[in-house]
């Protein structure tokens, strides 16, 4: 064992002197994590590409309420989805929606502001999201007044609603004769007012003060099961890229020693070929572990990335290290020149990263890509790391990704060892 450790220490010292390899193992992944964490985190107010996602409760929704919700959805700031009450509340609680809207009362779309109904909307939102709540209240209130403003700036539409209102008053049995005469007279006078030339160019508030909408809120505590911040998504990806850099570096170092004669000189010493392979495998695995621990430490102190379970994180790191150490030995045995191994190694590793979530977060990947990515060790590395960092995996849930990683590593190591024994 001391011989294997000595050989591993030698490879680690050589790695420490190779500044280019260190950059690809530590520098580039850190830049990746910081950049994409900022991108995933977004920022600023709602926009067409990043609207406030809300659910509108379907139960009891009138035609006026649906028209109001559609007016909200037509803006760039809000994206509306109609859901049953329980699903809407659960979507807010789980963080899939910012809030739910219960449109308790909305004016009849045929009578508009002459229906005598006061608009009433209840907003269900996490009480900790005060800024978002204030913004959403403002947008809802604006949408209510927008309907009134549209009517006042379109006399023809308002006159049509007045005619319908007078017809309903004339046909109503629960309104007295005096009241009918008063209301009919008022609406007739209002029609005459709307017929005034250049009415739409007159100044004023457009009738916004006619009805004060009632917008209230209820608290819906969100269950914090997702990543605490965007960096919790980007740092597992950056750890993967650091591990890929270590695997590629050791694979090229292996073939470099074979072509430069270093391997032959080592074999002249009282050292078996198995010791050499075991030493390089151990050095690669330790490098992968060092990348994971270093990146996670930086993420914790600088970017607020917290590890949900230290023991499970250690298991995920160990499984990933074994997996890619074995893959390193296999990749290093596939060709006899450094250039060929470099091309093969990075070609294979980039495809693995692409399918496994190294370029696009797994939470944003379509279902078919997740299914195809099951063949990639990168997929299971990120799954295991995320499970320990923020997904809250239990020990039993960690068995599958870690078991697959261990299995891939052992099989790859056995195949690589067999090839190296046969070719050297």
C-alpha positions in Angstrom: 0.0 0.0 0.0 2.9 2.4 0.7 4.1 1.9 -2.8 0.7 2.8 -4.3 0.6 5.9 -2.0 4.1 6.9 -3.1 3.1 6.7 -6.7 -0.1 8.6 -6.1 1.8 11.3 -4.3 4.2 11.6 -7.2 1.3 12.1 -9.7 -0.3 14.7 -7.4 3.0 16.7 -7.1 3.3 16.6 -10.9 -0.3 17.8 -11.2 0.5 20.7 -8.8 3.3 21.9 -11.0 1.0 21.8 -14.1 -0.7 25.2 -13.9 -2.8 24.6 -17.1 -4.3 21.4 -15.6 -5.0 23.2 -12.3 -6.8 26.0 -14.2 -9.1 23.5 -16.0 -9.7 21.7 -12.7 -10.3 24.7 -10.4 -10.3 28.0 -12.3 -12.6 27.3 -15.2 -15.2 25.5 -13.1 -15.3 28.4 -10.6 -15.8 30.9 -13.4 -18.5 28.6 -14.8 -20.3 28.4 -11.4 -20.2 32.2 -10.8 -21.3 33.1 -14.3 -24.2 30.6 -14.7 -25.3 31.1 -11.1 -25.8 34.8 -11.9 -27.6 33.9 -15.2 -29.9 31.4 -13.5 -30.5 33.8 -10.7 -32.0 36.4 -13.1 -32.8 39.8 -11.6 -34.8 42.9 -12.2 -38.5 43.2 -12.5 -41.0 41.1 -14.5 -40.6 41.2 -18.3 -41.9 39.3 -21.3 -39.2 36.7 -20.9 -39.4 36.5 -17.1 -43.1 37.3 -16.1 -44.7 36.8 -12.7 -46.2 33.3 -12.9 -49.6 33.2 -11.1 -52.5 30.7 -10.9 -56.1 31.9 -11.2 -58.6 29.7 -9.3 -61.2 28.3 -11.6 -63.9 27.5 -9.1 -66.6 30.3 -9.1 -64.9 32.2 -11.9 -67.5 34.3 -13.8 -67.2 35.6 -17.4 -66.2 38.9 -16.0 -63.5 37.2 -13.8 -62.2 35.3 -16.8 -62.0 38.5 -18.9 -60.2 40.2 -16.1 -57.7 37.3 -15.8 -57.1 37.3 -19.6 -56.5 41.1 -19.5 -53.8 40.3 -16.9 -52.3 37.6 -19.0 -52.2 39.9 -22.0 -49.6 42.0 -20.3 -45.9 41.2 -20.4 -45.5 41.3 -16.7 -47.8 38.4 -15.7 -48.3 34.9 -17.0 -51.7 33.4 -15.9 -52.7 29.7 -15.7 -56.2 28.6 -14.7 -56.1 25.9 -12.0 -58.4 24.2 -9.5 -58.3 25.7 -6.0 -56.2 23.0 -4.4 -53.8 22.8 -7.3 -53.3 26.5 -7.3 -52.6 26.7 -3.6 -50.3 23.7 -3.8 -48.4 25.3 -6.7 -47.7 28.4 -4.6 -46.8 26.3 -1.6 -44.3 24.3 -3.6 -42.9 27.3 -5.4 -44.0 26.5 -8.9 -46.2 29.7 -8.9 -45.5 33.1 -7.3 -49.1 33.5 -6.2 -52.7 32.5 -6.8 -55.5 34.9 -7.6 -59.1 34.3 -6.4 -61.3 36.7 -8.4 -64.2 36.9 -5.9 -66.1 39.5 -7.8 -65.6 41.1 -11.2 -68.0 43.4 -13.2 -70.3 41.7 -15.7 -68.4 42.0 -19.1 -71.7 43.1 -20.8 -72.4 45.9 -18.3 -68.8 46.7 -17.3 -68.6 49.5 -14.7 -72.4 50.0 -14.8 -73.1 46.6 -13.2 -72.9 48.1 -9.7 -70.3 45.4 -8.6 -67.2 46.3 -6.8 -64.1 44.3 -8.1 -62.7 42.1 -5.4 -59.5 40.0 -5.8 -57.7 37.9 -3.2 -54.0 37.2 -3.7 -52.4 34.2 -2.1 -48.6 34.5 -1.7 -45.7 33.6 0.6 -45.6 36.3 3.3 -41.8 36.5 3.0 -42.0 37.8 -0.6 -43.1 41.4 0.3 -41.6 43.1 -2.7 -43.2 40.6 -5.1 -46.6 41.0 -3.3 -46.5 44.8 -3.6 -45.7 44.6 -7.3 -48.4 42.0 -7.9 -51.0 44.2 -6.0 -50.1 47.1 -8.2 -50.4 45.2 -11.4 -53.8 43.8 -10.3 -55.1 47.2 -9.4 -53.8 48.6 -12.7 -55.6 45.9 -14.6 -58.9 46.7 -12.9 -58.6 50.4 -13.8 -57.4 49.5 -17.3 -60.9 48.1 -18.0 -62.5 51.3 -16.8 -60.1 53.4 -18.8 -60.8 51.4 -21.9 -64.5 52.1 -21.5 -64.1 55.9 -20.9 -61.7 56.2 -23.9 -64.1 54.3 -26.1 -67.5 56.1 -26.0 -69.1 53.7 -28.5 -68.4 50.7 -26.3 -69.7 52.5 -23.2 -72.9 53.6 -25.0 -73.5 50.0 -26.0 -73.2 48.9 -22.3 -75.6 51.7 -21.3 -78.2 50.5 -23.7 -77.9 47.0 -22.3 -78.2 48.4 -18.8 -81.4 50.3 -19.6 -82.9 47.2 -21.2 -82.1 45.1 -18.0 -83.6 47.9 -15.8 -86.8 48.0 -17.9 -87.2 44.2 -17.6 -86.3 44.0 -13.9 -89.3 43.2 -11.6 -87.5 44.1 -8.3 -87.0 47.8 -9.2 -89.6 50.4 -8.5 -91.1 52.6 -11.1 -89.5 55.8 -9.6 -86.1 54.1 -9.5 -86.4 52.9 -13.1 -87.2 56.4 -14.2 -84.3 57.9 -12.3 -81.8 55.3 -13.5 -83.1 55.5 -17.1 -82.9 59.3 -17.1 -79.3 59.2 -15.7 -78.1 56.7 -18.3 -79.8 58.7 -21.1 -78.0 61.8 -19.9 -74.8 59.9 -19.7 -75.2 58.8 -23.3 -75.7 62.4 -24.3 -72.5 63.3 -22.5 -70.6 60.5 -24.3 -71.8 61.8 -27.6 -69.9 65.1 -26.9 -67.3 65.8 -29.7 -63.6 65.2 -28.8 -64.6 63.4 -25.6 -61.7 61.0 -25.9 -59.2 63.9 -26.0 -60.4 65.5 -22.8 -58.2 65.4 -19.7 -59.0 63.6 -16.6 -58.4 60.3 -14.9 -60.5 58.3 -17.3 -63.1 57.3 -14.7 -60.5 55.5 -12.5 -62.2 56.8 -9.4 -65.6 55.3 -10.2 -65.0 52.1 -8.2 -62.2 51.4 -5.8 -61.2 47.7 -6.2 -60.8 45.6 -3.1 -57.4 43.7 -3.4 -56.5 41.7 -0.3 -53.9 39.0 0.4 -53.7 35.7 2.3 -50.5 34.1 3.4 -49.4 30.8 1.8 -46.1 29.6 3.3 -43.9 28.1 0.7 -42.3 24.7 1.3 -38.5 25.3 0.8 -37.6 22.1 -1.1 -35.9 23.7 -4.1 -32.4 25.1 -4.3 -31.8 28.0 -1.8 -30.3 30.0 -4.6 -29.2 29.7 -8.3 -25.6 28.9 -7.2 -26.8 25.7 -5.6 -27.7 24.7 -9.2 -24.5 25.9 -10.9 -22.0 24.6 -8.4 -22.8 20.9 -8.8 -22.3 21.5 -12.5 -19.0 23.2 -11.8 -17.8 20.3 -9.7 -18.6 18.0 -12.6 -16.5 20.1 -14.9 -13.6 20.1 -12.4 -13.8 16.3 -12.2 -13.9 16.1 -16.0 -10.8 18.3 -16.1 -9.0 16.0 -13.7 -10.0 12.9 -15.6 -8.8 14.3 -18.9 -5.6 15.5 -17.4 -4.7 12.2 -15.8 -5.6 10.3 -19.0 -3.2 12.4 -21.0 -0.6 12.1 -18.3 -0.9 8.3 -18.5 -0.3 8.2 -22.2 2.5 10.8 -21.9 4.4 8.6 -19.5 3.9 5.6 -21.8 5.2 7.5 -24.9 8.1 9.3 -23.1 9.5 6.1 -21.6 8.7 7.0 -18.0 6.5 4.0 -17.7 9.3 1.7 -18.8 11.7 3.2 -16.3 9.2 2.8 -13.5 8.7 -0.8 -14.5 12.4 -1.5 -14.2 12.1 -0.7 -10.5 10.7 -3.4 -8.1 7.2 -2.1 -8.9 4.4 -4.1 -10.5 2.2 -2.8 -13.3 -0.7 -3.2 -10.9 0.9 -0.9 -8.5 1.4 1.8 -11.2 -2.2 1.5 -12.3 -3.5 1.6 -8.7 -1.3 4.6 -7.9 -2.6 6.6 -10.8 -6.2 5.6 -10.1 -5.8 6.7 -6.5 -4.2 10.0 -7.5 -7.0 10.7 -10.0 -9.7 9.9 -7.4 -8.0 12.1 -4.8 -7.9 14.9 -7.3 -11.6 14.5 -8.0 -12.4 14.7 -4.3 -10.2 17.7 -3.9 -12.0 19.5 -6.7 -15.4 18.7 -5.1 -14.4 19.8 -1.6 -12.7 23.0 -2.8 -15.5 24.1 -5.0 -18.2 23.4 -2.3 -16.2 25.3 0.3 -15.9 28.3 -2.0 -19.6 28.0 -2.8 -20.5 27.9 0.9 -18.4 30.9 2.0 -18.8 33.1 -1.0 -22.1 32.2 -2.7 -24.2 30.9 0.1 -24.3 27.3 -1.1 -25.2 25.0 1.9 -24.8 21.2 2.0 -28.0 19.6 3.3 -26.2 16.4 4.4 -22.4 16.2 4.9 -22.3 12.3 5.1 -24.3 11.9 1.9 -22.2 14.6 0.2 -19.1 12.6 1.1 -20.7 9.5 -0.4 -21.6 11.3 -3.6 -18.0 12.7 -3.9 -16.5 9.2 -3.3 -18.8 7.6 -5.8 -18.0 10.3 -8.4 -14.3 10.0 -7.8 -14.3 6.2 -8.2 -16.4 6.5 -11.4 -14.2 9.0 -13.2 -10.9 7.5 -11.9 -12.0 4.2 -13.6 -13.0 6.1 -16.7 -9.6 7.8 -16.7 -7.8 4.5 -16.9 -10.1 3.3 -19.7 -9.7 6.5 -21.7 -5.9 6.5 -21.2 -5.7 3.0 -22.8 -7.7 3.8 -25.9 -4.7 5.3 -27.9 -1.0 5.4 -27.9 -0.4 9.2 -28.6 -1.2 12.1 -26.4 -3.0 14.0 -29.2 -5.2 11.0 -29.9 -6.1 10.4 -26.3 -6.8 14.2 -25.8 -9.3 14.1 -28.7 -11.0 10.9 -27.7 -11.1 11.9 -24.0 -12.6 15.3 -24.5 -15.0 14.1 -27.2 -16.4 11.5 -24.9 -16.5 13.6 -21.8 -18.2 16.5 -23.6 -20.9 14.3 -24.9 -21.4 12.9 -21.3 -21.6 16.4 -19.9 -24.1 17.5 -22.6 -26.4 14.6 -22.0 -26.0 14.5 -18.2 -26.8 18.2 -17.3 -23.3 19.7 -17.4 -24.4 22.3 -19.9 -28.1 22.7 -19.0 -29.4 22.2 -15.5 -31.3 19.0 -15.0 -34.3 20.9 -13.6 -34.6 22.7 -17.0 -34.0 19.6 -19.2 -37.0 18.1 -21.1 -38.1 14.6 -20.1 -36.7 12.8 -23.2 -33.3 14.3 -22.6 -33.3 13.1 -19.0 -34.1 9.6 -20.2 -31.3 9.6 -22.8 -28.9 11.1 -20.2 -29.4 8.0 -18.0 -26.4 6.5 -19.9 -24.1 9.3 -18.9 -22.1 9.2 -15.7 -22.3 13.0 -15.6 -26.1 12.6 -15.1 -25.6 10.5 -12.0 -22.8 12.6 -10.7 -24.9 15.8 -10.7 -28.0 13.9 -9.4 -25.9 12.6 -6.4 -24.3 16.0 -5.7 -27.7 17.8 -5.9 -29.3 15.1 -3.7 -26.8 15.8 -1.0 -26.6 19.6 -1.4 -30.2 20.8 -1.9 -32.6 18.1 -3.0 -32.8 16.5 0.5 -32.3 12.9 -0.7 -32.5 10.2 2.0 -29.8 7.5 2.3 -32.0 5.1 0.3 -32.6 7.6 -2.4 -28.8 8.1 -2.8 -28.2 4.4 -3.3 -29.3 4.4 -7.0 -27.1 7.3 -8.3 -24.1 6.4 -6.1 -24.4 2.7 -6.9 -24.5 3.4 -10.7 -21.4 5.6 -10.3 -19.5 2.9 -8.4 -20.5 0.3 -10.9 -19.4 2.4 -13.9 -16.1 3.1 -12.2 -15.3 -0.5 -11.4 -16.2 -1.7 -14.9 -14.3 1.0 -16.6 -11.3 0.4 -14.3 -11.3 -3.3 -15.1 -11.5 -2.7 -18.8 -8.8 -0.1 -18.7 -6.5 -2.2 -16.6 -6.9 -5.2 -19.0 -6.1 -3.0 -22.0 -3.1 -1.5 -20.3 -1.7 -4.9 -19.3 -2.2 -6.2 -22.8 -0.7 -3.2 -24.7 2.3 -2.3 -22.5 
